[in-house]
Amino acid sequence: MTQPIHMPSDQDLKHLLELNQQALPHVNDVSLEEMAWFTRNCAYFRALSDDSGPLGFLGAMDPACDYSSLNFRWFKERYPSFIYIDRIVVSDRARRMGVATRLYSDLADFALGMAPLLACEVNLRPANPVSLRFHESLGFREVGQQDTEGGKKTVCLMVKELGNGSSPTLDQT
């Protein structure tokens, strides 16, 4: 039975790390300490589980977060207010069960009134066409591309405007 979306406990961290590592190279490699950092520093870090363990998780941060990610900094240099989705991971056994959609919907509810848009990146090289189609189906649109990891990866930088009455502005400075 699926449990409600929840903030993971310290006991969940090893399982979430395993999910993260199974999703490489579509998400970055992290240590257990880095996973714990995410749970403490993300504006939003939630998981969805069932009786056999975690089905997926999503971590997102606002511009106030002290985070060195090249992709996060790209958005921070261009948009004054946003919620940046650093990683979404769904277990293989939960694919096509609506886990990512539920997490994104919960994040959008959380972000309403806080920021005018959600921001993320999707790998173009190595290609992640499933993620790209998923994000496009949710209304995300491309606003840029950049190479990362010394040219080993190319990402599509995407945003989705939230219906909270304010429109996002691109800071051209």
C-alpha positions in Angstrom: 0.0 0.0 0.0 1.4 3.4 -1.0 2.0 5.8 1.9 1.4 9.5 1.8 4.2 11.8 0.4 6.5 12.4 3.4 9.7 13.9 4.5 12.2 11.0 4.7 13.7 10.1 8.0 17.4 9.4 8.7 16.6 5.7 8.5 15.4 6.2 4.9 18.7 7.8 3.7 20.5 4.5 2.7 17.5 3.4 0.7 17.2 6.8 -1.0 20.9 6.7 -1.8 20.5 3.2 -3.4 17.7 4.6 -5.6 19.9 7.6 -6.5 22.8 5.4 -7.5 20.6 3.1 -9.6 19.6 6.2 -11.6 23.1 7.2 -12.7 24.0 8.8 -15.1 20.7 10.6 -15.2 21.4 12.1 -11.8 24.7 12.8 -10.2 26.6 10.4 -8.0 26.3 11.4 -4.3 27.6 10.0 -1.0 25.5 9.2 2.0 26.7 12.5 3.6 25.6 14.4 0.5 22.2 12.8 0.6 21.8 13.8 4.2 22.9 17.4 3.2 20.1 17.4 0.6 17.4 16.4 3.2 18.6 19.2 5.5 19.1 22.0 2.9 16.5 21.5 0.2 13.5 23.8 0.5 11.5 20.7 -0.5 12.7 17.1 -0.1 10.0 14.5 -0.1 9.6 10.7 -0.7 6.9 8.4 -1.7 7.0 4.8 -0.3 5.0 1.7 0.0 5.3 -1.2 2.4 8.4 -2.5 0.7 10.3 0.8 0.8 10.8 4.0 -1.2 9.3 4.3 -4.6 10.9 7.7 -5.4 12.0 11.0 -4.1 12.3 14.6 -5.2 14.7 17.3 -3.9 14.3 21.0 -4.8 15.8 24.3 -3.5 15.2 28.0 -3.7 17.8 30.6 -4.7 18.8 31.2 -1.0 20.4 27.8 -0.8 24.2 27.7 -0.8 24.6 25.1 -3.5 27.5 25.0 -6.0 25.8 23.1 -8.8 26.6 24.6 -12.2 23.0 24.2 -13.3 21.5 25.7 -10.1 23.9 28.7 -10.6 22.8 29.1 -14.2 19.2 29.6 -13.0 20.3 31.8 -10.0 22.2 34.1 -12.4 19.1 34.6 -14.6 16.0 34.4 -12.4 15.3 36.2 -9.1 12.8 33.7 -7.8 12.3 30.0 -8.6 12.3 26.5 -7.1 15.1 24.4 -8.6 14.5 20.7 -9.0 17.9 19.1 -8.4 16.9 15.5 -8.6 13.9 13.3 -9.1 14.4 9.6 -8.8 11.8 6.8 -9.2 12.6 3.2 -8.6 12.5 0.8 -11.5 9.7 -1.1 -9.8 7.5 2.0 -9.7 7.9 3.3 -13.2 4.7 4.3 -15.0 2.8 4.3 -11.6 2.4 8.0 -11.3 5.1 8.5 -8.6 7.0 11.3 -10.4 3.7 13.0 -11.3 2.5 12.9 -7.7 5.8 14.3 -6.4 5.8 17.1 -9.0 2.2 18.0 -8.1 3.0 18.1 -4.4 6.1 20.3 -5.2 3.9 22.7 -7.3 1.5 23.0 -4.4 4.4 23.6 -2.0 5.9 26.3 -4.4 2.7 28.3 -5.0 3.1 31.7 -3.4 6.9 31.1 -2.9 8.1 31.4 -6.5 6.7 32.0 -10.0 8.4 29.0 -11.6 9.9 25.6 -11.3 13.3 25.1 -12.9 15.2 21.9 -13.8 17.6 20.4 -16.3 17.3 17.2 -18.3 20.3 15.4 -19.9 20.6 15.7 -23.6 24.0 13.9 -23.6 23.8 11.2 -22.4 20.3 11.4 -23.7 17.3 11.0 -21.3 14.4 11.1 -23.7 11.9 9.7 -21.2 12.6 12.5 -18.8 12.5 15.1 -21.5 9.1 13.9 -22.7 7.8 13.7 -19.1 8.9 17.3 -18.4 7.4 18.6 -21.6 4.1 16.9 -20.8 4.0 18.8 -17.5 4.5 22.1 -19.3 8.2 22.6 -18.9 9.9 24.5 -21.7 13.6 24.9 -22.7 15.2 28.2 -21.8 18.8 27.2 -22.5 21.5 24.5 -22.8 24.9 24.0 -21.3 27.7 21.5 -21.1 28.7 20.2 -17.7 31.2 17.8 -16.2 34.0 19.1 -18.5 31.9 18.5 -21.6 30.9 15.0 -20.7 27.2 16.0 -20.4 24.9 18.5 -22.1 21.8 19.5 -20.3 18.5 21.2 -21.4 17.6 23.9 -18.9 13.8 24.1 -18.5 11.2 26.1 -16.6 7.5 25.8 -15.9 5.5 28.8 -14.9 3.3 28.3 -11.9 -0.2 29.9 -11.8 0.4 32.1 -8.8 -0.3 35.4 -10.3 3.2 36.6 -10.8 5.2 36.1 -14.0 8.8 35.2 -14.0 11.3 37.6 -15.3 14.6 36.8 -16.8 17.4 38.8 -15.3 19.5 39.9 -18.2 22.3 41.5 -16.1 
